[in-house]
Amino acid sequence: MEVAMLLRRSGLPVLVIALFTGPVLAGCGADEPEESAAQLLERAKATLDEAESAHFVLDSEGAPSSGTLLVGGEGDIARPASFDGTLEVQALGSTLDLEVVSVDDTVYAQLPFTSGFSVIDPAQFGFGDPGDLLDPETGISQLLAEATSAELGEESRVDGEVVREVTAELPGELVEEILSTQSLSEPVQARFSVAADSGELRRAELTGPFFTADADATYTLELSDFGADVEISAPPTG
């Protein structure tokens, strides 16, 4: 700005002033550096760790026709450690919709041909405790924290919202703790979709040997309604 004033006082034409000062002024309004893939995942983790609740939908592709497997589900998760929803479990060649509630490390389910809830061991049905999904140490946000080889992808939309995609790899041991895998040594390929404005994780598409060691399958997790008013309590049993 001082250079421009000196040039004006000297009587030089306006065009000369513009040519002289143009690059300097343009540099003042340059765009900020683009957020890196690692920074975007870090922001998404922080946002998820601050959310008091979230709604999730889980889907899968590539599940074999045999075995006891978690193949889908939908429900609400809330801090500190609770879940209420329906999990789709494949068992004995058919898919069962289990009504599941988890509160303070105890998992309840309404089993087929029963009229009430029972305390269960979720591992017997092919899944872990869904109440842990918002735990910063063991839940979904660990997928964001432990991702390696992260690269920015294209912008796209999830339910009309602009998201930025990030591709990365995840350790098999970590995925085993949250979902499942049949090969702990093989990394899982991940594609995260993070809302550009809010930093909320909208979708995580994971591909790896979830059901058998010699064939890849895909889990797709979608999150929404961060911070919604959710109240979850233990159901009566008997």
N, C-alpha and C positions, 0 to 999 in steps of 0.2 A: 504494500500500500504506500509506503514512503517513496519507493522508486517511482510509482505512478505520479505522485504529487510533484516530484522534482522534474519529471519530464513535461508535465503540464506547464510548470512555471517557465521552462525553457522555450516554450512556444512550439514544440514539435507537433506535427499533425496527430490527430486522434488515432489514425490508422497505425502510425508508428508505435504509439503507446500500446495499442491493442496487441500488436505483434510482439512487443517486448515483454509485456506482462502476462500474456495469455497462458503460457505453460505454467507460470507460477500460480496464477489464480486457479487454473484447472486442478493443480495438485492439491489445493486446499479443500476441494469438494470431492476428492476421490472416494470411491466406495471402500467400506471396511473389508479386510481380508475375509474370505469365505470360511465359515466354520468347518473344521476338519471332521473326518469320520469319527475319530476318537473323541473329539470335543462334543459332537452331537450325541454319541452314546453316553458320554459322561453326564450330559444335561438330561437325557432321558432317564438315566438311573436316578439322579437326584430328584427329578419330578415324581417318579414312581415311588421312591422311598418316602416322599412327603405326603403322598395320597393316603387319606384315611380309609378309602374303599375304592373298589372298581368292579365293573361287571366284565365277565369274560365268557368267550365262546371258543370252544376247542373242537377242531375237526381233524380228520386224518385220512390219508390215502395210502394204499399199499399193504393194508393189514392182511395176513393170511387167514384162511378159513378155520383154523384150529388154534387152540390155546386160549388162555384167559388174558385178555388184553383190554387196556383202556383205549377206546377208539373215538371218543368225543365227549362233549358235555357243555353245560351252560350254568352259570350261577353268579352269585355275588361273593366277593371276598372282602373282609374288613379286618382292620387292626384291633387288637394285637395278633390274634390268631383264630379267625373264624371263617366259616364257609357255609353257604346254604344254596343248594342247587341240585341238578340232575346230572349224573355221570353215565355215559353209555359204555357198558362193558360187554365185550364179546366173550361168551362162555358156552361150551357145549354146542358150538355151531350156530348159535343165535345171539342176538344183541339184546341185552337187558338194560332198561332204564332204571337206574337206582337213585331214589331220592336220598341225598346225602347231606348231613349236617356235621360240621366239625367245630368244636368249641374247646379251647384250652387243652389241646393235644388229645382230645378224645373224639373219635370218629363214630358217628351213628349212621345207620342206613336202614331203609325199609326194604327188606329182602322180599323176593317173589313169594307169593302165596302167604304173606303175613299181613297182619292188620296194623302193626305198630313198628316202632324203631327198635333196633338192637345195636349194642356196641360191637364194632367189628375191627378186625385187623385189615386195613386197606390193602396191604401187600398181597393178601389172598385174592384180591380182585384186580390186581395188575396196576395199582396206583399208590402213590404216597398220600400223606396227610394234606388235603387241599387247603387246610387252614394255614399252612406255612407259605402260601404263594406270595404273600406280601412281606414276608420276613426279609429284611435287607441282607441277612447272612446266608439264607438258604432258599430264597424264593426266586421269582421271575427276574428281579433286577440283577441277580448274579450272572444271568446270561449276558447282560449288557456290560457288566464289570469285567468279565473274564474273556470277552471276545478278542480274538487276535486277527491279524491281517485284514483289518477293517478298511473298506474302501467305499467312498461315496458313490451312490448310483444316481438314477434319474429321479426327478420329481414325478409323483403320480397322485392319485386320489384314493382315499378309503372312505366310503360313504359320503362322498362329496367334499371331503376335507383334504387340503393339500398336505402331502407328506413327502419327506425325503427318505429315499431308500439307502440302506447301508448293508453291504455284504460283508460277511466275516466267517471265521471258524470258531467252534467251541470245543473244549475238551470233552471227550466222551464220558470221563468220570463225573463231570459236573452235570451233564444232561441226565445221566443215570440217577442222580439224586433228585432231580425235579420231575422228570418224565420216566424214561427207560431207554436202555440201549443194550444190544447184545454183543457189542465189541467196545470195551472201555478204551482200547488203544487207538481207535479210529476217530478222527475229529468229525464233528457234525457241522454241516454247512448251514449257515443262517442268513436270512434276509430280513432285516428289520425295517419297519416303516414308522417313522417318527414324525409327528405333527410339527410342521415348520414353525408355527407361532408359539404353541404352548409347550413344546418339548415332550408331549405325552406319547408314550409308545402305543401305537394303534394296532400293529400287527407284527408277529414274529413267525416266520415260516422256516421250519427246521427240517432238514433232510439228512437222514442217516440210517444206520442199521437198528431201528427201534424194535422191530419184532423178530427178525432173524439176522444172523451174522453175515449171511451171503446175499442179502437183498436190501436195497434202500427203501425207505418209506418216508412219508412226510406228515408232520404235525403242523397245523396252522392255529395259532392262538391270536385272538383279537380281543382288545381291551377298550372299554368305553366307560362313560359315567364316572370319571374320577371324582372322588369326594362326595358322592351321593349319600344321602341320609339312609344308612343301612343298619338295622338292628337284628342281631342273630343271637338266639338263645338255644340252649340244649333242649331237645325234644323229650317228652316223657317216654320211658321204655316199659316194656312188659308185653 
